Amino acid sequence: MEKMNTQKGKNKAKSGLVKKFTGLLLVSAFMLPNVFAQSPKEIEKVINQAHKEFKGEKGGKNADYIPYLKNVNSDLYGIAIVTADGKVYEVGDTKFEFGIESISKAFVLAMAMQQKGSDKIEDSIGVDATGMPFNSVTAIELEGQKPSNPFVNAGAMATNSIIDAKSKEDKWKFIMDNFNKFAGRDLKVIDELFKSEMATNQHNQAIALLLESYGRMYDNPMTTVELYTKQCSIGVNAKDLAIMAATFANNGVNPITKEKVLEPKYVPKVLSVMSTAGLYETTGEWLFSVGLPGKSGVGGGIIAVVPGVMGIAVFSPPLDEAGNSVRAQKAIEMISDNLGLNVFSAKAKR
C-alpha cells in the first residue's frame, strides 16, 4: 500500500509538471504577434489537398452504441478553418449538422471557469490526464474519488454540475446562451439524438451517482446527467466548430461577431487541458503527431486551436477505437504539417 501511495504521488507530481509546462508553452504562444504567415491561397490549397487526400479513407466506423450516430452517413467529410481575424475557409460537407458530443466539454469548461475561476475547477474536478477511456470508472477510484479532468465523462458531468443557476431551466439557458456566443449564431439541440442518448446513458447515470457518493457532484445527479446529455446533443456543423475554436485562438473573442465570450486569462487554461486530455487516451499520440490543442467527439468532429492564428474543425463520422474521427485526425495533421502550425516547433509559421 505504501509503495502504491508513493507511486501515486510520483504520478501526480509528474502530471503536474506536464500541466505547468504545457500551460507555459501555450501562454508563450499567445504572446506571439498576431501575424498570419499563411496566405489565403496557402490555406485554400492545403484544406483542398487534405480533403482530396483522405476522402477515400475507409478506416474506422461510426459510434454504434448510440443508435442515432450509427445511422449518420459515414461518407460525410468537411473541413473548415477560421482565422483569428475572421477569414473563413471551407471544403466538403461543412453545412451538415451533427452532434457536438464531447467537443462540448471544452466550452462548458470555459463557462465554468468564467463563473467559478480556474482554481475551483482544479480543486473540485482536477486537470490531470487519466490515460484511460473517457467513460472509465476505474479512473475515479485511482484518482482518489476525483473525476481527474473535465474531459472524461465523470469530469464533464461534474463540470456541468458546478455551474450555478436558480433552476434546471436557468442553467440550461446559461449554457445554451454561451454556446450561441461561441458559435456566433443560435444553435439547437438535435431532439432525435438527445432521445437516443437518454435511452442509452445508464453508464453515465452510474458514474454520476458514484461521484455523488464521494461528494464530487455539485447538483442533483440525474438533473446533471440530463443536462450533460443535452449539451452533447447540440447540433453544429464544421464551420460552427471552426468559429468556436477560433474564439479560443482569438483570446476569447469571437472573430466573426467580435463579441468577447471568455476572459483571456482562462483561454490558456482550457487549451492546456485540451493538450493533455482532448483526445481521450490517445491524446499523447495526437500531440506527438499534430502539435496542437485539440478536442474530439464521437459525433465525428475534431477541433484544433492554433493560439493567435486560427481554429480548425473537421467532421467525419467513422471513429477509431478510442472514439476519435479517423479522417479528421489525418486531415488536421496534414494541415498542421503543411502550414507549419505545430506549437512545439521553433520553425512554426505563426
RAFEN-V776514 format. One record per residue. N is the residue number from 1. RES is the residue in three letters. SS is DSSP state (H for helix, E for strand, L for the rest). PSI is psi in whole degrees, 0 to 359 (NA if undefined). D_CENTER is the distance of its C-alpha to the mean C-alpha in whole Angstrom. Layout:
# RAFEN-V776514
n->N res->RES ss->SS psi->PSI d_center->D_CENTER
n->N res->RES ss->SS psi->PSI d_center->D_CENTER
This chain:
# RAFEN-V776514
n->1 res->MET ss->L psi->318 d_center->36
n->2 res->GLU ss->H psi->320 d_center->36
n->3 res->LYS ss->H psi->319 d_center->35
n->4 res->MET ss->H psi->317 d_center->32
n->5 res->ASN ss->H psi->322 d_center->31
n->6 res->THR ss->H psi->316 d_center->32
n->7 res->GLN ss->H psi->321 d_center->29
n->8 res->LYS ss->H psi->321 d_center->27
n->9 res->GLY ss->H psi->319 d_center->28
n->10 res->LYS ss->H psi->318 d_center->28
n->11 res->ASN ss->H psi->319 d_center->24
n->12 res->LYS ss->H psi->320 d_center->23
n->13 res->ALA ss->H psi->318 d_center->25
n->14 res->LYS ss->H psi->313 d_center->23
n->15 res->SER ss->H psi->327 d_center->20
n->16 res->GLY ss->H psi->320 d_center->20
n->17 res->LEU ss->H psi->318 d_center->22
n->18 res->VAL ss->H psi->316 d_center->19
n->19 res->LYS ss->H psi->315 d_center->17
n->20 res->LYS ss->H psi->320 d_center->19
n->21 res->PHE ss->H psi->314 d_center->20
n->22 res->THR ss->H psi->319 d_center->16
n->23 res->GLY ss->H psi->316 d_center->16
n->24 res->LEU ss->H psi->320 d_center->20
n->25 res->LEU ss->H psi->315 d_center->19
n->26 res->LEU ss->H psi->324 d_center->16
n->27 res->VAL ss->H psi->317 d_center->19
n->28 res->SER ss->H psi->326 d_center->21
n->29 res->ALA ss->H psi->323 d_center->19
n->30 res->PHE ss->H psi->338 d_center->19
n->31 res->MET ss->L psi->353 d_center->23
n->32 res->LEU ss->L psi->150 d_center->23
n->33 res->PRO ss->L psi->143 d_center->25
n->34 res->ASN ss->L psi->67 d_center->23
n->35 res->VAL ss->L psi->133 d_center->25
n->36 res->PHE ss->L psi->110 d_center->24
n->37 res->ALA ss->L psi->342 d_center->26
n->38 res->GLN ss->L psi->127 d_center->25
n->39 res->SER ss->L psi->158 d_center->27
n->40 res->PRO ss->H psi->321 d_center->26
n->41 res->LYS ss->H psi->321 d_center->28
n->42 res->GLU ss->H psi->314 d_center->26
n->43 res->ILE ss->H psi->314 d_center->23
n->44 res->GLU ss->H psi->318 d_center->25
n->45 res->LYS ss->H psi->315 d_center->26
n->46 res->VAL ss->H psi->317 d_center->23
n->47 res->ILE ss->H psi->328 d_center->21
n->48 res->ASN ss->H psi->321 d_center->24
n->49 res->GLN ss->H psi->314 d_center->25
n->50 res->ALA ss->H psi->323 d_center->21
n->51 res->HIS ss->H psi->315 d_center->22
n->52 res->LYS ss->H psi->319 d_center->25
n->53 res->GLU ss->H psi->321 d_center->25
n->54 res->PHE ss->H psi->7 d_center->22
n->55 res->LYS ss->L psi->326 d_center->23
n->56 res->GLY ss->L psi->4 d_center->26
n->57 res->GLU ss->L psi->130 d_center->23
n->58 res->LYS ss->L psi->6 d_center->24
n->59 res->GLY ss->L psi->154 d_center->22
n->60 res->GLY ss->L psi->175 d_center->20
n->61 res->LYS ss->E psi->156 d_center->20
n->62 res->ASN ss->L psi->152 d_center->19
n->63 res->ALA ss->L psi->120 d_center->17
n->64 res->ASP ss->L psi->359 d_center->21
n->65 res->TYR ss->L psi->352 d_center->20
n->66 res->ILE ss->L psi->110 d_center->19
n->67 res->PRO ss->H psi->319 d_center->22
n->68 res->TYR ss->H psi->315 d_center->21
n->69 res->LEU ss->H psi->326 d_center->18
n->70 res->LYS ss->H psi->328 d_center->21
n->71 res->ASN ss->L psi->1 d_center->23
n->72 res->VAL ss->L psi->140 d_center->21
n->73 res->ASN ss->L psi->117 d_center->22
n->74 res->SER ss->L psi->351 d_center->21
n->75 res->ASP ss->L psi->350 d_center->23
n->76 res->LEU ss->L psi->140 d_center->20
n->77 res->TYR ss->L psi->116 d_center->19
n->78 res->GLY ss->E psi->147 d_center->18
n->79 res->ILE ss->E psi->134 d_center->16
n->80 res->ALA ss->E psi->142 d_center->16
n->81 res->ILE ss->E psi->134 d_center->16
n->82 res->VAL ss->E psi->124 d_center->17
n->83 res->THR ss->E psi->164 d_center->18
n->84 res->ALA ss->L psi->345 d_center->18
n->85 res->ASP ss->L psi->12 d_center->22
n->86 res->GLY ss->L psi->9 d_center->21
n->87 res->LYS ss->L psi->140 d_center->22
n->88 res->VAL ss->E psi->132 d_center->20
n->89 res->TYR ss->E psi->134 d_center->21
n->90 res->GLU ss->E psi->153 d_center->20
n->91 res->VAL ss->E psi->143 d_center->22
n->92 res->GLY ss->E psi->211 d_center->22
n->93 res->ASP ss->L psi->64 d_center->20
n->94 res->THR ss->L psi->353 d_center->18
n->95 res->LYS ss->L psi->353 d_center->20
n->96 res->PHE ss->L psi->129 d_center->19
n->97 res->GLU ss->L psi->132 d_center->17
n->98 res->PHE ss->E psi->171 d_center->15
n->99 res->GLY ss->E psi->130 d_center->13
n->100 res->ILE ss->L psi->328 d_center->9
n->101 res->GLU ss->H psi->228 d_center->9
n->102 res->SER ss->H psi->348 d_center->6
n->103 res->ILE ss->H psi->334 d_center->4
n->104 res->SER ss->H psi->334 d_center->6
n->105 res->LYS ss->H psi->324 d_center->6
n->106 res->ALA ss->H psi->323 d_center->4
n->107 res->PHE ss->H psi->326 d_center->7
n->108 res->VAL ss->H psi->326 d_center->10
n->109 res->LEU ss->H psi->316 d_center->9
n->110 res->ALA ss->H psi->318 d_center->11
n->111 res->MET ss->H psi->317 d_center->13
n->112 res->ALA ss->H psi->320 d_center->14
n->113 res->MET ss->H psi->319 d_center->15
n->114 res->GLN ss->H psi->323 d_center->17
n->115 res->GLN ss->H psi->322 d_center->19
n->116 res->LYS ss->H psi->341 d_center->19
n->117 res->GLY ss->L psi->153 d_center->19
n->118 res->SER ss->H psi->328 d_center->17
n->119 res->ASP ss->H psi->321 d_center->20
n->120 res->LYS ss->H psi->320 d_center->20
n->121 res->ILE ss->H psi->316 d_center->16
n->122 res->GLU ss->H psi->318 d_center->17
n->123 res->ASP ss->H psi->320 d_center->21
n->124 res->SER ss->H psi->331 d_center->20
n->125 res->ILE ss->L psi->314 d_center->16
n->126 res->GLY ss->L psi->163 d_center->16
n->127 res->VAL ss->L psi->21 d_center->14
n->128 res->ASP ss->L psi->141 d_center->15
n->129 res->ALA ss->L psi->148 d_center->14
n->130 res->THR ss->L psi->333 d_center->16
n->131 res->GLY ss->L psi->15 d_center->16
n->132 res->MET ss->L psi->166 d_center->16
n->133 res->PRO ss->L psi->155 d_center->15
n->134 res->PHE ss->L psi->340 d_center->12
n->135 res->ASN ss->L psi->25 d_center->15
n->136 res->SER ss->L psi->134 d_center->18
n->137 res->VAL ss->L psi->327 d_center->20
n->138 res->THR ss->H psi->322 d_center->22
n->139 res->ALA ss->H psi->325 d_center->19
n->140 res->ILE ss->H psi->316 d_center->20
n->141 res->GLU ss->H psi->317 d_center->24
n->142 res->LEU ss->H psi->333 d_center->23
n->143 res->GLU ss->L psi->18 d_center->22
n->144 res->GLY ss->L psi->44 d_center->24
n->145 res->GLN ss->L psi->34 d_center->23
n->146 res->LYS ss->L psi->147 d_center->20
n->147 res->PRO ss->L psi->340 d_center->17
n->148 res->SER ss->L psi->302 d_center->16
n->149 res->ASN ss->L psi->162 d_center->12
n->150 res->PRO ss->L psi->1 d_center->10
n->151 res->PHE ss->L psi->347 d_center->7
n->152 res->VAL ss->L psi->160 d_center->11
n->153 res->ASN ss->H psi->320 d_center->12
n->154 res->ALA ss->H psi->313 d_center->15
n->155 res->GLY ss->H psi->325 d_center->13
n->156 res->ALA ss->H psi->320 d_center->11
n->157 res->MET ss->H psi->321 d_center->14
n->158 res->ALA ss->H psi->323 d_center->16
n->159 res->THR ss->H psi->316 d_center->13
n->160 res->ASN ss->H psi->318 d_center->14
n->161 res->SER ss->H psi->336 d_center->18
n->162 res->ILE ss->H psi->346 d_center->18
n->163 res->ILE ss->L psi->129 d_center->18
n->164 res->ASP ss->L psi->139 d_center->22
n->165 res->ALA ss->L psi->158 d_center->23
n->166 res->LYS ss->L psi->334 d_center->27
n->167 res->SER ss->L psi->170 d_center->26
n->168 res->LYS ss->H psi->319 d_center->24
n->169 res->GLU ss->H psi->319 d_center->24
n->170 res->ASP ss->H psi->321 d_center->24
n->171 res->LYS ss->H psi->316 d_center->20
n->172 res->TRP ss->H psi->321 d_center->19
n->173 res->LYS ss->H psi->318 d_center->21
n->174 res->PHE ss->H psi->313 d_center->19
n->175 res->ILE ss->H psi->313 d_center->15
n->176 res->MET ss->H psi->320 d_center->16
n->177 res->ASP ss->H psi->320 d_center->18
n->178 res->ASN ss->H psi->322 d_center->15
n->179 res->PHE ss->H psi->318 d_center->13
n->180 res->ASN ss->H psi->323 d_center->16
n->181 res->LYS ss->H psi->319 d_center->16
n->182 res->PHE ss->H psi->319 d_center->13
n->183 res->ALA ss->H psi->337 d_center->14
n->184 res->GLY ss->L psi->17 d_center->18
n->185 res->ARG ss->L psi->169 d_center->19
n->186 res->ASP ss->L psi->118 d_center->20
n->187 res->LEU ss->L psi->163 d_center->17
n->188 res->LYS ss->E psi->153 d_center->18
n->189 res->VAL ss->E psi->137 d_center->18
n->190 res->ILE ss->L psi->102 d_center->19
n->191 res->ASP ss->H psi->318 d_center->22
n->192 res->GLU ss->H psi->321 d_center->22
n->193 res->LEU ss->H psi->316 d_center->19
n->194 res->PHE ss->H psi->314 d_center->19
n->195 res->LYS ss->H psi->321 d_center->22
n->196 res->SER ss->H psi->319 d_center->22
n->197 res->GLU ss->H psi->322 d_center->19
n->198 res->MET ss->H psi->331 d_center->21
n->199 res->ALA ss->L psi->349 d_center->24
n->200 res->THR ss->L psi->21 d_center->22
n->201 res->ASN ss->L psi->30 d_center->20
n->202 res->GLN ss->H psi->325 d_center->23
n->203 res->HIS ss->H psi->318 d_center->21
n->204 res->ASN ss->H psi->325 d_center->18
n->205 res->GLN ss->H psi->318 d_center->22
n->206 res->ALA ss->H psi->319 d_center->23
n->207 res->ILE ss->H psi->317 d_center->20
n->208 res->ALA ss->H psi->319 d_center->20
n->209 res->LEU ss->H psi->324 d_center->24
n->210 res->LEU ss->H psi->315 d_center->24
n->211 res->LEU ss->H psi->320 d_center->22
n->212 res->GLU ss->H psi->321 d_center->24
n->213 res->SER ss->H psi->336 d_center->27
n->214 res->TYR ss->L psi->5 d_center->26
n->215 res->GLY ss->L psi->25 d_center->26
n->216 res->ARG ss->L psi->15 d_center->22
n->217 res->MET ss->L psi->125 d_center->21
n->218 res->TYR ss->L psi->13 d_center->22
n->219 res->ASP ss->L psi->176 d_center->23
n->220 res->ASN ss->L psi->127 d_center->24
n->221 res->PRO ss->H psi->321 d_center->23
n->222 res->MET ss->H psi->327 d_center->23
n->223 res->THR ss->H psi->318 d_center->22
n->224 res->THR ss->H psi->316 d_center->19
n->225 res->VAL ss->H psi->318 d_center->18
n->226 res->GLU ss->H psi->313 d_center->19
n->227 res->LEU ss->H psi->324 d_center->17
n->228 res->TYR ss->H psi->315 d_center->14
n->229 res->THR ss->H psi->323 d_center->15
n->230 res->LYS ss->H psi->318 d_center->16
n->231 res->GLN ss->H psi->326 d_center->13
n->232 res->CYS ss->H psi->343 d_center->11
n->233 res->SER ss->L psi->6 d_center->14
n->234 res->ILE ss->E psi->135 d_center->14
n->235 res->GLY ss->E psi->131 d_center->15
n->236 res->VAL ss->E psi->164 d_center->13
n->237 res->ASN ss->L psi->176 d_center->15
n->238 res->ALA ss->H psi->323 d_center->14
n->239 res->LYS ss->H psi->318 d_center->15
n->240 res->ASP ss->H psi->311 d_center->14
n->241 res->LEU ss->H psi->324 d_center->10
n->242 res->ALA ss->H psi->321 d_center->12
n->243 res->ILE ss->H psi->317 d_center->13
n->244 res->MET ss->H psi->318 d_center->10
n->245 res->ALA ss->H psi->322 d_center->9
n->246 res->ALA ss->H psi->335 d_center->13
n->247 res->THR ss->H psi->321 d_center->13
n->248 res->PHE ss->H psi->315 d_center->11
n->249 res->ALA ss->H psi->329 d_center->13
n->250 res->ASN ss->L psi->29 d_center->16
n->251 res->ASN ss->L psi->34 d_center->16
n->252 res->GLY ss->L psi->3 d_center->15
n->253 res->VAL ss->E psi->126 d_center->18
n->254 res->ASN ss->L psi->120 d_center->17
n->255 res->PRO ss->L psi->346 d_center->19
n->256 res->ILE ss->L psi->309 d_center->20
n->257 res->THR ss->L psi->343 d_center->21
n->258 res->LYS ss->L psi->13 d_center->22
n->259 res->GLU ss->L psi->136 d_center->21
n->260 res->LYS ss->E psi->119 d_center->20
n->261 res->VAL ss->L psi->328 d_center->17
n->262 res->LEU ss->L psi->139 d_center->16
n->263 res->GLU ss->L psi->133 d_center->18
n->264 res->PRO ss->H psi->327 d_center->18
n->265 res->LYS ss->H psi->340 d_center->18
n->266 res->TYR ss->H psi->345 d_center->15
n->267 res->VAL ss->H psi->310 d_center->13
n->268 res->PRO ss->H psi->331 d_center->14
n->269 res->LYS ss->H psi->314 d_center->13
n->270 res->VAL ss->H psi->316 d_center->9
n->271 res->LEU ss->H psi->330 d_center->9
n->272 res->SER ss->H psi->317 d_center->11
n->273 res->VAL ss->H psi->323 d_center->9
n->274 res->MET ss->H psi->324 d_center->6
n->275 res->SER ss->H psi->330 d_center->10
n->276 res->THR ss->H psi->344 d_center->11
n->277 res->ALA ss->H psi->14 d_center->9
n->278 res->GLY ss->L psi->335 d_center->6
n->279 res->LEU ss->L psi->45 d_center->8
n->280 res->TYR ss->H psi->221 d_center->10
n->281 res->GLU ss->H psi->355 d_center->14
n->282 res->THR ss->H psi->19 d_center->14
n->283 res->THR ss->H psi->323 d_center->11
n->284 res->GLY ss->H psi->318 d_center->15
n->285 res->GLU ss->H psi->319 d_center->16
n->286 res->TRP ss->H psi->310 d_center->13
n->287 res->LEU ss->H psi->324 d_center->14
n->288 res->PHE ss->H psi->321 d_center->17
n->289 res->SER ss->H psi->323 d_center->17
n->290 res->VAL ss->H psi->320 d_center->15
n->291 res->GLY ss->L psi->30 d_center->15
n->292 res->LEU ss->L psi->147 d_center->12
n->293 res->PRO ss->E psi->134 d_center->9
n->294 res->GLY ss->E psi->163 d_center->6
n->295 res->LYS ss->E psi->132 d_center->3
n->296 res->SER ss->E psi->167 d_center->5
n->297 res->GLY ss->L psi->151 d_center->7
n->298 res->VAL ss->L psi->356 d_center->11
n->299 res->GLY ss->L psi->350 d_center->12
n->300 res->GLY ss->L psi->1 d_center->12
n->301 res->GLY ss->E psi->151 d_center->9
n->302 res->ILE ss->E psi->136 d_center->7
n->303 res->ILE ss->E psi->152 d_center->7
n->304 res->ALA ss->E psi->146 d_center->8
n->305 res->VAL ss->E psi->129 d_center->10
n->306 res->VAL ss->E psi->102 d_center->14
n->307 res->PRO ss->L psi->128 d_center->15
n->308 res->GLY ss->L psi->357 d_center->18
n->309 res->VAL ss->L psi->300 d_center->18
n->310 res->MET ss->E psi->164 d_center->15
n->311 res->GLY ss->E psi->140 d_center->12
n->312 res->ILE ss->E psi->138 d_center->12
n->313 res->ALA ss->E psi->136 d_center->11
n->314 res->VAL ss->E psi->139 d_center->12
n->315 res->PHE ss->E psi->127 d_center->13
n->316 res->SER ss->L psi->119 d_center->16
n->317 res->PRO ss->L psi->324 d_center->16
n->318 res->PRO ss->L psi->131 d_center->18
n->319 res->LEU ss->E psi->158 d_center->15
n->320 res->ASP ss->L psi->185 d_center->17
n->321 res->GLU ss->L psi->337 d_center->18
n->322 res->ALA ss->L psi->348 d_center->14
n->323 res->GLY ss->L psi->21 d_center->13
n->324 res->ASN ss->L psi->139 d_center->11
n->325 res->SER ss->E psi->127 d_center->13
n->326 res->VAL ss->H psi->308 d_center->16
n->327 res->ARG ss->H psi->318 d_center->17
n->328 res->ALA ss->H psi->319 d_center->14
n->329 res->GLN ss->H psi->315 d_center->13
n->330 res->LYS ss->H psi->319 d_center->17
n->331 res->ALA ss->H psi->315 d_center->17
n->332 res->ILE ss->H psi->325 d_center->14
n->333 res->GLU ss->H psi->316 d_center->17
n->334 res->MET ss->H psi->317 d_center->20
n->335 res->ILE ss->H psi->315 d_center->18
n->336 res->SER ss->H psi->315 d_center->18
n->337 res->ASP ss->H psi->311 d_center->21
n->338 res->ASN ss->H psi->332 d_center->23
n->339 res->LEU ss->H psi->357 d_center->22
n->340 res->GLY ss->L psi->53 d_center->22
n->341 res->LEU ss->L psi->348 d_center->18
n->342 res->ASN ss->L psi->120 d_center->18
n->343 res->VAL ss->L psi->348 d_center->18
n->344 res->PHE ss->L psi->354 d_center->20
n->345 res->SER ss->L psi->129 d_center->23
n->346 res->ALA ss->L psi->342 d_center->25
n->347 res->LYS ss->L psi->6 d_center->26
n->348 res->ALA ss->L psi->141 d_center->23
n->349 res->LYS ss->L psi->78 d_center->24
n->350 res->ARG ss->L psi->NA d_center->22
